[in-house]
Structure formats: C-alpha cells, structure tokens
Amino acid sequence: MLDVPKQRPELRTRDFIQPSNQSHILMAQFPYSRRRFLGAGASLAASAFTGPNLLLRGQNAAGKRLNLVQIGANGKGQSDTQAVTLNHNIIAMVDVDTKRLEEAAKKREKHHSESNAPAPNVPKLYQDFRKMFDEMSNEIDGVIVSTPDHTHYLAAMWALKHKKHICVQKPLCNYIGEVRDLHKTATEAGVVTNMGNQGRTYEGQRMAKEWIEQGVIGTLKEIRLWTNRPIWPQGPITKKIVECPTNLDWDLWMSSEPMEPYFEFDLPDGKKNKRSNSLHPFAWRGWWQFGSGALGDMGCHIMDSTFSILGQLIPEKIDVTSGPINDKNAPMWSHLVYHMPAGQHQAMTVSWHDGMKDGVPNKPERPPFMDSELAIKAFDKATSGMAFIGTEGTIFEGEAYCQSPVVWPEDRYTQTRIDMKAGKIKQTEPRLPKELQGNPQLHWATCITDGGKPMSNFDYSCPLTEFVLLGNLAIRSQESISWDRDNMKVTNVPAANQFITRPSYREGWKPA
Ligand SMILES: NC(=O)c1ccc[n+]([C@@H]2O[C@H](COP(=O)([O-])OP(=O)(O)OC[C@H]3O[C@@H](n4cnc5c(N)ncnc54)[C@H](O)[C@@H]3O)[C@@H](O)[C@H]2O)c1
C-alpha cells in the first residue's frame, strides 16, 4: 500500500470510499443478511448448530449456518477457515499432515475464544478427502479448497461429484485444461462457486476501473504489473532423497502425480530456504507439477484488475524472456508482454515482471507521471504492484490486490477525490458491504444462504486463471505464443501445447 505521510491526508483513498449517495444502490445487488454480521456473540448465541441444509442456490436458506468442510486445513486454509467459522459450522477438516491438521483445529478454537464467540462444534478430522466425502457427503453444504495448486482440481471435482458448493484458492488449477473442465463441471452442477482472490472483493479495483472509464487518466495506453515473487526456491533445483516426516502422508500429498521417494532440495547458493526445504509446506510453488511459479502464484491477484478493466479479453500474443528453466521448475525471474487487442480500450501491452534478476528486483521502469519525490518513494517501495498508464496520468497501486489505488500526478488525484465527492465520477461497478471485503470465503457462503453470485465466481475466475496461466505456456516453451481460445490451443508453437493439460493422473484420483 502507498505510504502516505500524515501531512497529506487528501491522498488517503479510504476517506472517500463509498459515497453515501450511491453505495446503497450498488450494494443492493448483493443481498445478504445484515444480522449475520451483527457480531459473532449475538448471532452465534441465537443459532444452535443446525443439521445439514443441503442447499442449492440458497433456496429457503437465508440466515442459516452452513455445514462446511475445509480441505487443506493449515497454511492459507487456516485463515480461510477463520473467514467463515464464526458464521458457519466447519464439520470436517482435511489435511495430509496430521501435525498441521491438529494445529489447525486448535487454532480454530483459539480464534473463537479470541473473538469472544462460543466454542465451535468439533469437526471430524481426515487425511484423505476422498474418504471424507465417502463418509460425510450427506452432511455437507459447501467445501473450501486451500491445498497446494496441483490438488485444487481433484478436491474441487470430488466436491462437484457430490454436488457441493465450492470455494477454491487461487489459481483455480495449474493446468488450463483442468480450469476448463472445472468450469464446465461446476456449471453443470449448478452450485455456487468462488475463487479465493480477495482483491476482487475490495472497492479499490472497482474505483480504478471507474476512474479509467470516466477519463481520470485520459486514454489508457499501457499497463505494467510486477511482483518480487518467487520468495521460494525456483530455477533448476537438485533433489535430495531423505526420510519423510512421520506426520506427513506423502502418498496423499502427491495425490494424482506419479509416486516418487520423498525429497528435499537446497538453494543454488547452499542456503536453507526460510520456510521449507522440501515441497511441503509452501515451497511446492516453484515446480510445474505442483504449483505454477511466481506468475501462477501472484497473477490471479495482480492481473485481476487488468483482466476486469480490459473487458476479460485474451491476448493476441505473449512474448517472454526469463531466467533459466528446466522441465520441472519455474525460473527465478521472468518478463512477459501480453499484447492485448483493442476492445473497450485501444490495443496495448500489459507487461509482467517477477523475481530477482542480476541480484536486483526485476521491476518495470517507473511509470510516467510518477516523478515527484513522494511518487518515486512509493514506486521504489512497492514489492508488488500495478500501474495503469494513461495519456494524462497514471493509476498506481503498490500492492497485489488493488485495494487502495491512487492517481499521479498529485493534483489530478486531488481533483479525482473532489469529483468523487461531488458525484461527478459515478459508481458504476458493484460494491460488497464492508463486512465481506477481503473475505471471499464468507462472501461465497453468504451467496449460498442468501442468494447472489460471488464476485469471483467461476464464470469470471476460470477465464482469469486461464489468462494468467497463458503466460506459463510462453515461459515453459520459451517462445512467443499466440492463443486460440475457442480451440484451447497455441497456434504458432506446437510444442507449447504439451503444457495445456496434465500429463497423467494416478488411478483413483480423478472422480469418475
Ligand atoms: N489468497 C491468498 O492470498 C493466498 C495466500 C496464500 C496461499 N494461497 C493459496 O492457498 C493454497 C495453499 O497455499 P499454502 O501457502 O497454504 O500452502 P501450504 O503448503 O503451506 O499449505 C497447504 C496445506 O494443505 C495440506 N495439503 C496438501 N495436500 C493436501 C491434500 N491432498 N489434501 C488435504 N490437505 C493437503 C498441507 O499439509 C498444508 O497443511 C495455494 O493454492 C495458494 O496459492 C492463497
């Protein structure tokens, strides 16, 4: 987020969030029960744990507590559980690592006690989500999937097989073929879907779109996106076979991937990675089999507003340069240029920079209109960010979610703020109520009970995930690629097509 000094209060975006004369109209598009958010104590005391609701599309369900399941209970799964547990029942938690599973269950209890909420129901704990579905399917309303990327598709498909509403972490899958299949299956199942990209729940992304459409920066002509990721080992990595920790079921962790002995790895400089020197936890991200590199990890956040602002178009061509890769690992840095066709806006390039190159952050050039001391400081500080460059100004966001965008130069931002207050800049994009901003899991659950469509439902988030993963086709083939969306095919580099679908699935993992 932009570091705004105290003496310049006029630069604070939150001062003019939701002008009161318009916000009620737009919020009304997202029906929800306000009593659900009145405070955990009040709402929980009034509702004992209910039996299974078995709801589809929220019929007769307003205000009910859903029976939800958390697959991938620790790591991000922990905060995804916390996002809903005060309002809904978590009836099962699934994690392949028993130690992390128990820890996650305890943390959930702690969250209730720290929130002054009644103690939660006791969930059943499982290591294998297939067994959980076999035993508990009848009791479940919805499933949250927060496992490593390679198991999103599998867990979500098992949930859909049982006709459960699903909320899946980003990126929805790490292969485009799986994204397409997931979208089709979820549509046929008619369930409520959402992706866990919190940026889409915030107001900032919508303001940026409105500003651009209403001429705040003149004509939009270029977009620059960047991140300091990877902050985990990538680049060509050497495996070292070691004993598997007893708390981890490695076979289940690998899931549909071909089985191989448990291994660790060292960083090229021999140092230990801060979080993990094995795939589990967290450091699976740099492996094409299990993750999707820096682009796949951050793209569904950082490319989200771009995808929305440009009208969800697909690039005509993507150019690539990157650090070394092999057939297993993503590079330590990459630079992509998405060539976007004209649509609502003129044809333009969207560039993506990630990682460290030659020992320094691989960032784009500082955007035009950011020449003041304050602007330079904001740009230099932004480890991830985005810049929408127009003929008369730049909309800049110094973090991944486009939560608090600002306009440069300063006087243009001051005028923007005045125009918003005066209603000259209109709210044309829907907003979520404050209680749901930053919480895609609760937003999803609320849509199940009270109706409405989550903002990152699969009709939006599947094409967004595909937009992101297209860049990986260019990185993996090391060639400029052109994409035929209708036929799901790279037209100019036949070799790139091998990266569209997962090579194989071990038996027993893909639901029939
Ligand atoms: N929206 C966000 O801001 C955000 C932030 C972080 C991570 N994520 C996403 O969340 C997902 C998880 O990331 P993480 O950093 O928590 O990873 P992690 O490896 O730290 O944690 C994943 C958890 O899932 C468990 N797990 C692994 N395979 C499983 C399986 N087959 N069944 C059940 N449990 C399994 C692991 O034991 C672990 O506890 C990723 O897709 C990541 O992109 C999203």
The ligand as a Gaussian input file, in Angstrom:
#p B3LYP/6-31G(d) Opt

LIG

0 1
 N       -5.497000     -15.803000      -1.488000
 C       -4.327000     -15.631000      -0.927000
 O       -3.934000     -14.532000      -0.547000
 C       -3.429000     -16.818000      -0.720000
 C       -2.331000     -16.724000       0.154000
 C       -1.538000     -17.862000       0.347000
 C       -1.830000     -19.022000      -0.336000
 N       -2.891000     -19.067000      -1.189000
 C       -3.202000     -20.306000      -1.910000
 O       -3.587000     -21.288000      -0.955000
 C       -3.159000     -22.575000      -1.365000
 C       -2.318000     -23.191000      -0.244000
 O       -1.136000     -22.429000      -0.081000
 P       -0.291000     -22.513000       1.267000
 O        0.742000     -21.478000       1.212000
 O       -1.211000     -22.551000       2.419000
 O        0.392000     -23.963000       1.096000
 P        0.987000     -24.884000       2.265000
 O        1.747000     -25.945000       1.618000
 O        1.666000     -24.008000       3.259000
 O       -0.310000     -25.443000       2.981000
 C       -1.179000     -26.323000       2.314000
 C       -1.831000     -27.235000       3.337000
 O       -2.577000     -28.209000       2.616000
 C       -2.224000     -29.505000       3.098000
 N       -2.389000     -30.455000       1.980000
 C       -1.524000     -30.721000       0.977000
 N       -2.063000     -31.616000       0.142000
 C       -3.285000     -31.923000       0.617000
 C       -4.320000     -32.805000       0.197000
 N       -4.217000     -33.548000      -0.899000
 N       -5.441000     -32.891000       0.967000
 C       -5.556000     -32.163000       2.101000
 N       -4.601000     -31.324000       2.543000
 C       -3.491000     -31.200000       1.808000
 C       -0.805000     -29.380000       3.590000
 O       -0.476000     -30.364000       4.525000
 C       -0.807000     -27.998000       4.182000
 O       -1.200000     -28.004000       5.539000
 C       -2.387000     -22.360000      -2.655000
 O       -3.185000     -22.624000      -3.761000
 C       -2.012000     -20.899000      -2.632000
 O       -1.864000     -20.342000      -3.908000
 C       -3.693000     -18.003000      -1.369000

